[in-house]
Amino acid sequence: MKTNEILEDIYRVRAEHARECNYDVDVIFAEMREELKRLQAEGWQVVSPAPREKETACALREEPPKKKQGQQP
């Protein structure tokens, strides 16, 4: 399988950061919040992703047409 250099670099940086934080998720997120505050102080605009729509089944089932009055089944 072909390797993607960009993804490999992202994985490497991610692993280094986790190792520096002693693999503690609370520390990782605290650093992320601090970085976010720093970027906002520098004037960067930070936006939240759009809310996700409720997930639906892959196959949609249609309701049968409603019978009109006087129709035979």
The first five atom37 places (N, CA, C, CB, O) and aatype in JSON, in Angstrom:
{
  "aatype": [12, 11, 16, 2, 6, 9, 10, 6, 3, 9, 18, 1, 19, 1, 0, 6, 8, 0, 1, 6, 4, 2, 18, 3, 19, 3, 19, 9, 13, 0, 6, 12, 1, 6, 6, 10, 11, 1, 10, 5, 0, 6, 7, 17, 5, 19, 19, 15, 14, 0, 14, 1, 6, 11, 6, 16, 0, 4, 0, 10, 1, 6, 6, 14, 14, 11, 11, 11, 5, 7, 5, 5, 14],
  "atom_mask": [
    [1, 1, 1, 1, 1],
    [1, 1, 1, 1, 1],
    [1, 1, 1, 1, 1],
    [1, 1, 1, 1, 1],
    [1, 1, 1, 1, 1],
    [1, 1, 1, 1, 1],
    [1, 1, 1, 1, 1],
    [1, 1, 1, 1, 1],
    [1, 1, 1, 1, 1],
    [1, 1, 1, 1, 1],
    [1, 1, 1, 1, 1],
    [1, 1, 1, 1, 1],
    [1, 1, 1, 1, 1],
    [1, 1, 1, 1, 1],
    [1, 1, 1, 1, 1],
    [1, 1, 1, 1, 1],
    [1, 1, 1, 1, 1],
    [1, 1, 1, 1, 1],
    [1, 1, 1, 1, 1],
    [1, 1, 1, 1, 1],
    [1, 1, 1, 1, 1],
    [1, 1, 1, 1, 1],
    [1, 1, 1, 1, 1],
    [1, 1, 1, 1, 1],
    [1, 1, 1, 1, 1],
    [1, 1, 1, 1, 1],
    [1, 1, 1, 1, 1],
    [1, 1, 1, 1, 1],
    [1, 1, 1, 1, 1],
    [1, 1, 1, 1, 1],
    [1, 1, 1, 1, 1],
    [1, 1, 1, 1, 1],
    [1, 1, 1, 1, 1],
    [1, 1, 1, 1, 1],
    [1, 1, 1, 1, 1],
    [1, 1, 1, 1, 1],
    [1, 1, 1, 1, 1],
    [1, 1, 1, 1, 1],
    [1, 1, 1, 1, 1],
    [1, 1, 1, 1, 1],
    [1, 1, 1, 1, 1],
    [1, 1, 1, 1, 1],
    [1, 1, 1, 0, 1],
    [1, 1, 1, 1, 1],
    [1, 1, 1, 1, 1],
    [1, 1, 1, 1, 1],
    [1, 1, 1, 1, 1],
    [1, 1, 1, 1, 1],
    [1, 1, 1, 1, 1],
    [1, 1, 1, 1, 1],
    [1, 1, 1, 1, 1],
    [1, 1, 1, 1, 1],
    [1, 1, 1, 1, 1],
    [1, 1, 1, 1, 1],
    [1, 1, 1, 1, 1],
    [1, 1, 1, 1, 1],
    [1, 1, 1, 1, 1],
    [1, 1, 1, 1, 1],
    [1, 1, 1, 1, 1],
    [1, 1, 1, 1, 1],
    [1, 1, 1, 1, 1],
    [1, 1, 1, 1, 1],
    [1, 1, 1, 1, 1],
    [1, 1, 1, 1, 1],
    [1, 1, 1, 1, 1],
    [1, 1, 1, 1, 1],
    [1, 1, 1, 1, 1],
    [1, 1, 1, 1, 1],
    [1, 1, 1, 1, 1],
    [1, 1, 1, 0, 1],
    [1, 1, 1, 1, 1],
    [1, 1, 1, 1, 1],
    [1, 1, 1, 1, 1]
  ],
  "atom_positions": [
    [[0.85, -1.18, 0.0], [0.0, 0.0, 0.0], [0.89, 1.24, 0.0], [-0.96, 0.0, 1.22], [1.92, 1.28, 0.67]],
    [[0.49, 2.22, -0.74], [1.23, 3.46, -0.86], [1.1, 4.28, 0.42], [0.74, 4.27, -2.09], [0.01, 4.37, 0.99]],
    [[2.2, 4.87, 0.88], [2.15, 5.68, 2.09], [1.92, 7.14, 1.71], [3.46, 5.53, 2.92], [2.37, 7.61, 0.66]],
    [[1.23, 7.84, 2.57], [0.94, 9.25, 2.37], [1.85, 10.02, 3.32], [-0.59, 9.57, 2.62], [1.71, 9.93, 4.54]],
    [[2.78, 10.79, 2.77], [3.77, 11.5, 3.59], [3.12, 12.5, 4.53], [4.77, 12.21, 2.69], [3.57, 12.68, 5.66]],
    [[2.07, 13.16, 4.09], [1.41, 14.16, 4.92], [0.77, 13.49, 6.13], [0.35, 14.93, 4.1], [0.91, 13.96, 7.26]],
    [[0.05, 12.38, 5.89], [-0.56, 11.67, 7.01], [0.49, 11.11, 7.96], [-1.45, 10.54, 6.49], [0.31, 11.17, 9.18]],
    [[1.56, 10.58, 7.42], [2.63, 10.06, 8.27], [3.2, 11.16, 9.17], [3.75, 9.44, 7.41], [3.5, 10.92, 10.34]],
    [[3.35, 12.36, 8.63], [3.85, 13.48, 9.42], [2.85, 13.88, 10.51], [4.14, 14.69, 8.51], [3.25, 14.18, 11.64]],
    [[1.57, 13.88, 10.17], [0.54, 14.2, 11.16], [0.56, 13.17, 12.28], [-0.86, 14.25, 10.5], [0.5, 13.53, 13.46]],
    [[0.64, 11.88, 11.93], [0.69, 10.83, 12.96], [1.91, 10.99, 13.85], [0.7, 9.44, 12.3], [1.83, 10.79, 15.06]],
    [[3.05, 11.35, 13.26], [4.28, 11.5, 14.02], [4.16, 12.65, 15.02], [5.47, 11.74, 13.08], [4.51, 12.51, 16.19]],
    [[3.65, 13.8, 14.55], [3.5, 14.97, 15.42], [2.49, 14.67, 16.53], [3.05, 16.21, 14.6], [2.69, 15.05, 17.68]],
    [[1.41, 13.99, 16.18], [0.39, 13.63, 17.16], [0.97, 12.72, 18.25], [-0.8, 12.95, 16.47], [0.68, 12.9, 19.43]],
    [[1.77, 11.75, 17.84], [2.39, 10.84, 18.8], [3.39, 11.57, 19.7], [3.09, 9.68, 18.07], [3.45, 11.31, 20.9]],
    [[4.16, 12.48, 19.12], [5.11, 13.27, 19.92], [4.38, 14.12, 20.96], [5.97, 14.17, 19.01], [4.79, 14.18, 22.12]],
    [[3.3, 14.76, 20.55], [2.54, 15.59, 21.47], [1.95, 14.76, 22.6], [1.43, 16.34, 20.72], [1.98, 15.17, 23.76]],
    [[1.41, 13.59, 22.28], [0.85, 12.71, 23.31], [1.94, 12.27, 24.28], [0.16, 11.48, 22.66], [1.71, 12.21, 25.48]],
    [[3.11, 11.95, 23.76], [4.23, 11.53, 24.6], [4.65, 12.67, 25.53], [5.42, 11.07, 23.73], [4.94, 12.44, 26.7]],
    [[4.71, 13.91, 25.01], [5.08, 15.08, 25.84], [4.06, 15.32, 26.96], [5.19, 16.33, 24.96], [4.42, 15.81, 28.03]],
    [[2.79, 14.97, 26.7], [1.74, 15.16, 27.7], [1.55, 13.91, 28.56], [0.43, 15.53, 27.02], [0.59, 13.81, 29.32]],
    [[2.47, 12.96, 28.44], [2.43, 11.72, 29.2], [1.13, 10.95, 28.93], [2.58, 12.01, 30.7], [0.61, 10.28, 29.82]],
    [[0.63, 11.05, 27.72], [-0.58, 10.37, 27.26], [-1.79, 10.67, 28.15], [-0.33, 8.88, 27.21], [-2.68, 9.83, 28.28]],
    [[-1.81, 11.85, 28.75], [-2.91, 12.27, 29.62], [-3.86, 13.16, 28.81], [-2.37, 13.03, 30.88], [-3.5, 14.26, 28.41]],
    [[-5.07, 12.66, 28.57], [-6.03, 13.37, 27.73], [-6.39, 14.72, 28.33], [-7.29, 12.53, 27.54], [-6.57, 15.7, 27.59]],
    [[-6.49, 14.8, 29.66], [-6.83, 16.07, 30.3], [-5.76, 17.12, 30.02], [-6.99, 15.89, 31.81], [-6.08, 18.29, 29.78]],
    [[-4.49, 16.73, 30.04], [-3.39, 17.66, 29.76], [-3.43, 18.08, 28.29], [-2.02, 17.01, 30.1], [-3.23, 19.25, 27.97]],
    [[-3.68, 17.14, 27.41], [-3.74, 17.44, 25.97], [-4.83, 18.47, 25.69], [-4.0, 16.15, 25.16], [-4.6, 19.44, 24.97]],
    [[-6.02, 18.27, 26.27], [-7.12, 19.21, 26.03], [-6.86, 20.55, 26.71], [-8.43, 18.62, 26.52], [-7.26, 21.59, 26.18]],
    [[-6.21, 20.55, 27.86], [-5.87, 21.82, 28.51], [-4.93, 22.63, 27.62], [-5.22, 21.58, 29.91], [-5.1, 23.84, 27.49]],
    [[-3.95, 21.97, 27.02], [-3.04, 22.66, 26.1], [-3.78, 23.17, 24.88], [-1.9, 21.72, 25.66], [-3.5, 24.26, 24.38]],
    [[-4.74, 22.39, 24.39], [-5.52, 22.83, 23.23], [-6.34, 24.07, 23.57], [-6.45, 21.7, 22.75], [-6.45, 24.99, 22.75]],
    [[-6.92, 24.1, 24.77], [-7.7, 25.29, 25.17], [-6.8, 26.52, 25.29], [-8.42, 25.03, 26.52], [-7.19, 27.61, 24.88]],
    [[-5.6, 26.34, 25.84], [-4.66, 27.45, 25.95], [-4.25, 27.96, 24.57], [-3.42, 27.03, 26.74], [-4.17, 29.17, 24.35]],
    [[-4.01, 27.05, 23.64], [-3.65, 27.43, 22.27], [-4.8, 28.18, 21.61], [-3.27, 26.19, 21.43], [-4.58, 29.15, 20.89]],
    [[-6.03, 27.73, 21.86], [-7.2, 28.4, 21.32], [-7.31, 29.83, 21.84], [-8.47, 27.62, 21.66], [-7.58, 30.76, 21.08]],
    [[-7.09, 30.01, 23.14], [-7.13, 31.35, 23.73], [-6.04, 32.24, 23.13], [-6.95, 31.27, 25.27], [-6.28, 33.42, 22.85]],
    [[-4.85, 31.68, 22.92], [-3.75, 32.46, 22.36], [-4.09, 32.91, 20.94], [-2.44, 31.63, 22.36], [-3.86, 34.06, 20.58]],
    [[-4.64, 32.01, 20.15], [-5.0, 32.36, 18.77], [-6.09, 33.42, 18.73], [-5.45, 31.11, 18.01], [-6.05, 34.33, 17.9]],
    [[-7.08, 33.31, 19.62], [-8.14, 34.31, 19.68], [-7.58, 35.67, 20.08], [-9.25, 33.88, 20.65], [-8.0, 36.7, 19.56]],
    [[-6.62, 35.69, 21.02], [-6.0, 36.94, 21.45], [-5.22, 37.58, 20.3], [-5.07, 36.7, 22.65], [-5.1, 38.8, 20.23]],
    [[-4.69, 36.75, 19.4], [-3.95, 37.27, 18.24], [-4.89, 37.76, 17.14], [-3.02, 36.2, 17.68], [-4.44, 38.32, 16.14]],
    [[-6.19, 37.55, 17.31], [-7.14, 38.04, 16.32], [-7.68, 36.98, 15.38], [0.0, 0.0, 0.0], [-8.44, 37.31, 14.47]],
    [[-7.31, 35.74, 15.58], [-7.84, 34.68, 14.74], [-9.31, 34.47, 15.07], [-7.04, 33.36, 14.91], [-9.7, 34.53, 16.24]],
    [[-10.12, 34.23, 14.04], [-11.53, 33.94, 14.25], [-11.69, 32.43, 14.4], [-12.41, 34.5, 13.08], [-11.26, 31.67, 13.53]],
    [[-12.29, 32.02, 15.49], [-12.49, 30.6, 15.74], [-13.98, 30.3, 15.6], [-11.97, 30.19, 17.16], [-14.81, 30.93, 16.24]],
    [[-14.3, 29.34, 14.76], [-15.7, 28.98, 14.54], [-15.93, 27.54, 14.96], [-16.09, 29.18, 13.06], [-15.01, 26.72, 14.94]],
    [[-17.15, 27.24, 15.33], [-17.52, 25.88, 15.69], [-18.1, 25.2, 14.46], [-18.55, 25.86, 16.86], [-18.68, 25.85, 13.6]],
    [[-17.94, 23.89, 14.38], [-18.54, 23.19, 13.24], [-20.05, 23.22, 13.33], [-18.05, 21.73, 13.18], [-20.62, 23.37, 14.41]],
    [[-20.69, 23.1, 12.18], [-22.15, 23.09, 12.15], [-22.66, 21.86, 12.9], [-22.67, 23.09, 10.68], [-22.01, 20.82, 12.89]],
    [[-23.8, 21.99, 13.55], [-24.34, 20.83, 14.27], [-24.65, 19.7, 13.3], [-25.6, 21.22, 15.05], [-25.08, 19.94, 12.16]],
    [[-24.43, 18.5, 13.75], [-24.69, 17.33, 12.91], [-26.19, 17.07, 12.84], [-23.95, 16.09, 13.44], [-26.92, 17.3, 13.8]],
    [[-26.61, 16.58, 11.69], [-28.0, 16.18, 11.55], [-28.16, 14.81, 12.19], [-28.44, 16.17, 10.06], [-27.21, 14.04, 12.3]],
    [[-29.38, 14.54, 12.6], [-29.65, 13.24, 13.2], [-29.37, 12.16, 12.15], [-31.11, 13.15, 13.72], [-29.83, 12.26, 11.01]],
    [[-28.63, 11.15, 12.56], [-28.29, 10.1, 11.61], [-29.52, 9.28, 11.28], [-27.17, 9.2, 12.17], [-30.37, 9.03, 12.14]],
    [[-29.59, 8.87, 10.03], [-30.73, 8.07, 9.59], [-30.21, 6.76, 9.04], [-31.57, 8.83, 8.53], [-29.02, 6.59, 8.8]],
    [[-31.11, 5.85, 8.84], [-30.74, 4.55, 8.29], [-30.27, 4.73, 6.85], [-31.93, 3.56, 8.36], [-30.63, 5.7, 6.18]],
    [[-29.49, 3.79, 6.37], [-28.99, 3.86, 5.0], [-30.12, 3.69, 3.99], [-27.91, 2.78, 4.77], [-30.14, 4.34, 2.95]],
    [[-31.05, 2.83, 4.31], [-32.17, 2.6, 3.4], [-33.4, 3.29, 3.97], [-32.43, 1.08, 3.19], [-33.75, 3.1, 5.14]],
    [[-34.04, 4.08, 3.15], [-35.25, 4.75, 3.59], [-36.46, 3.95, 3.13], [-35.32, 6.2, 3.05], [-36.51, 3.48, 1.99]],
    [[-37.4, 3.79, 4.01], [-38.6, 3.03, 3.68], [-39.72, 4.03, 3.4], [-38.99, 2.04, 4.82], [-40.0, 4.91, 4.22]],
    [[-40.33, 3.88, 2.27], [-41.43, 4.76, 1.92], [-42.73, 4.19, 2.46], [-41.52, 4.96, 0.4], [-42.93, 2.98, 2.49]],
    [[-43.59, 5.08, 2.89], [-44.9, 4.67, 3.35], [-45.76, 4.4, 2.12], [-45.56, 5.76, 4.27], [-45.66, 5.11, 1.12]],
    [[-46.6, 3.36, 2.18], [-47.48, 3.1, 1.03], [-48.46, 4.25, 0.85], [-48.25, 1.77, 1.2], [-48.8, 4.92, 1.82]],
    [[-48.91, 4.48, -0.36], [-49.86, 5.57, -0.59], [-51.12, 5.35, 0.25], [-50.22, 5.68, -2.08], [-51.58, 4.22, 0.42]],
    [[-51.65, 6.44, 0.75], [-52.86, 6.35, 1.56], [-54.06, 6.09, 0.64], [-53.07, 7.65, 2.39], [-54.14, 6.61, -0.47]],
    [[-54.98, 5.28, 1.16], [-56.18, 4.96, 0.39], [-57.14, 6.13, 0.45], [-56.85, 3.67, 0.91], [-57.34, 6.74, 1.5]],
    [[-57.72, 6.42, -0.68], [-58.74, 7.46, -0.72], [-60.08, 6.82, -0.38], [-58.78, 8.16, -2.13], [-60.28, 5.62, -0.59]],
    [[-60.98, 7.61, 0.12], [-62.29, 7.09, 0.48], [-62.98, 6.5, -0.74], [-63.16, 8.19, 1.11], [-62.98, 7.1, -1.82]],
    [[-63.56, 5.34, -0.58], [-64.28, 4.69, -1.66], [-63.43, 3.78, -2.49], [0.0, 0.0, 0.0], [-63.96, 3.1, -3.37]],
    [[-62.12, 3.72, -2.28], [-61.25, 2.84, -3.06], [-61.27, 1.43, -2.47], [-59.8, 3.39, -3.12], [-61.37, 1.27, -1.25]],
    [[-61.17, 0.46, -3.31], [-61.08, -0.93, -2.89], [-59.61, -1.26, -2.63], [-61.7, -1.89, -3.98], [-58.72, -0.69, -3.27]],
    [[-59.34, -2.18, -1.68], [-57.94, -2.54, -1.43], [-57.29, -3.29, -2.54], [-57.83, -3.34, -0.21], [-56.12, -3.65, -2.44]]
  ]
}
